């Protein structure tokens, strides 16, 4: 059992809360109830980042969220609709976010066509690749897009990945197409090799990205921390989530760093979208948001509480006390109450 003496904060920790669209309001309500059940002193600074406000107020609405995040240096974000410009891209550009971390692991109770256990930790360079360039048509017969790989984001990602691997006794795999993309992917791999010299006690090997995808399906147990460039990380995260049977449990952390590769800003969010088809029906699955909140607690070095929350989520799913998309019969509000009940029982 855990004790409520864990709530030792004399002053509240202020967290920017970027409100979103679709199922966002239901997730916000669920997280409010969950956070109030935990012995941790947090204050959420709510910023309306709904698409209606962003389109109505434009830069004013965007700047309010960016300024809040820069001040508090910690945020939770709900799914947001993209119309004219991606809110995630705006945040990455204005807050110098350079790394996305997404853990993907098998969860007992979730049915999947893939039966082997997985515990994969994907570290993705959050900038560059072709995602920064919309491309250009060359007449009507061809198109071109510039692919950009920068040293600082790659160094940030490599240091983050090696620290993650070293602290958990894991090994690290960097994956790219450096034999074909010799300049861009070659630079990435050379940076990873240079950073590895700072972590000589951590095993590192390279894989070609296409080979990695095949090997991951065959032998997932051989991979722990995987470090990749922007597009590759996007593809790999969705593949891994599909293999474990649900994108609805995926959470991620996004980080900015100083010149010494120390984290200066962190944002946590569920990997899923706004799900407008079920919005307002109490049908959404808050698991990914709760997992993201556990990551936030871990980032605050409240590791006991983070573990308590994650264990409560996993035990509920394993016992079938979950939402319909995971094979259960609960609504979002019912699942939230189930998690809170488990937490209160463990805190006695």
C-alpha positions, -999 to +999 in steps of 0.1 A: +000+000+000+011+036-006+006+064+019-009+098+013+023+113+028+035+114-009+017+148-012+047+168+000+044+198-023+041+231-003+033+251-035+012+237-064+030+227-095+014+246-124+006+226-155-005+242-187-036+224-199-042+228-237-079+221-242-089+205-275-117+194-298-140+164-303-136+141-273-113+167-256-139+180-231-147+145-219-111+137-215-106+169-196-134+160-172-119+125-167-084+139-159-098+165-135-114+137-115-084+115-117-059+142-106-081+152-076-079+116-064-041+116-062-020+130-034-002+155-055-006+193-055-011+204-091-028+235-105-040+233-141-038+265-161-065+259-187-060+274-222-088+270-248-071+257-279-103+245-296-103+249-334-132+273-331-112+297-309-080+292-329-098+301-361-117+330-345-088+347-326-059+334-346-025+344-332-040+356-300-052+322-290-021+304-302+002+328-283-017+324-251-010+286-251+026+291-262+033+317-235+017+296-208+038+266-218+070+287-219+062+300-184+052+267-167+075+245-188+051+216-183+019+208-201-008+182-208-024+185-242-057+171-255-064+161-292-068+191-314-083+194-348-061+205-377-076+227-404-053+254-417-022+245-396-013+218-371-013+229-335+014+203-328+036+218-355+031+252-341+042+240-306+072+223-320+083+254-338+077+279-311+088+259-281+118+243-297+105+208-291+130+184-306+122+149-292+091+127-289+092+097-266+065+070-270+065+038-250+046+009-265+040-023-245+017-053-245-012-050-222-029-081-208-066-080-216-063-064-250-069-088-279-044-087-307-035-107-337+000-104-326+006-126-296+043-120-286+050-096-258+064-062-266+081-035-246+094-009-270+105+026-263+105+048-294+126+080-293+119+101-323+135+133-336+105+156-336+117+180-363+130+178-398+126+151-423+102+160-451+075+170-426+090+206-424+086+211-462+052+210-480+069+203-513+067+218-547+052+207-580+075+207-611+050+212-638+023+186-636+046+156-640+067+156-608+070+170-573+100+175-550+103+179-513+134+189-493+145+165-465+162+183-436+183+166-408+198+190-382+226+182-357+211+197-325+177+178-325+196+146-334+220+151-305+191+159-281+173+127-292+205+106-289+213+118-254+177+113-243+176+078-257+210+067-242+200+081-208+167+062-210+185+030-220+212+034-194+189+041-165+168+010-172+196-014-182+183-016-218+202-015-251+196+010-279+190+005-316+193+033-341+175+027-373+176+046-406+183+041-443+219+053-441+231+030-469+207+048-493+202+083-478+239+086-472+240+123-465+209+128-443+206+094-426+244+092-426+246+124-406+221+110-381+239+078-376+273+096-372+258+118-345+244+088-327+278+071-328+295+103-314+269+106-286+274+069-278+310+077-266+294+094-236+275+063-227+301+035-231+283+012-207+251+011-229+250-013-259+242+003-293+237-012-327+224+000-360+196-014-382+183-005-416+148+008-409+130-015-433+148-045-418+139-033-384+102-034-392+104-070-403+126-081-374+103-063-349+074-084-360+094-116-358+114-110-326+101-080-307+119-091-275+152-081-292+143-044-292+141-021-263+150+016-270+147+025-307+160+058-319+148+071-353+143+102-374+110+120-377+091+101-404+105+068-393+093+074-358+058+083-370+056+050-390+071+029-362+048+042-335+017+034-354+030-001-364+039-009-328+005+003-315-012-018-340+008-049-330-003-046-294-039-042-305-047-006-296-038+029-305-062+040-277-036+033-250-007+052-266+008+082-248+037+103-256+060+129-242+075+158-262+106+176-249+128+207-255+164+209-243+191+234-235+226+234-251+237+207-227+209+185-237+190+188-204+152+189-206+138+225-203+102+219-213+079+189-214+044+182-228+024+150-225-005+139-246-025+109-258-016+097-292-051+094-306-072+120-325-104+140-317-128+111-326-157+134-336-180+105-343-182+096-306-177+131-291-202+139-264-214+103-260-193+093-230-178+065-252-141+077-255-113+057-240-092+079-215-065+052-211-039+070-233-045+103-215-041+086-181-009+070-193+003+104-205-005+118-170+015+089-155+044+100-177+040+136-164+041+124-128+073+104-136+088+134-152+081+153-119+100+125-101+068+113-085+077+077-096+056+060-069+024+078-080+032+072-117+036+035-111+004+034-090-016+051-118-001+028-145-007-003-124-043+007-118-049+012-155-033-021-164-052-041-138-085-026-148-080-035-185-067-070-176-099-076-156-122-063-184-131-031-166-125-009-196-142+009-225-158-009-255-129-003-279-107-024-256-133-052-253-151-039-222-185-025-216-178+007-197-183+043-207-155+068-202-170+081-169-174+045-156-138+036-165-125+068-148-144+059-116-129+024-117-094+037-119-100+062-091-115+034-069-084+013-075-061+042-066-080+049-034-078+012-024-040+012-029-036+044-010-053+032+021 
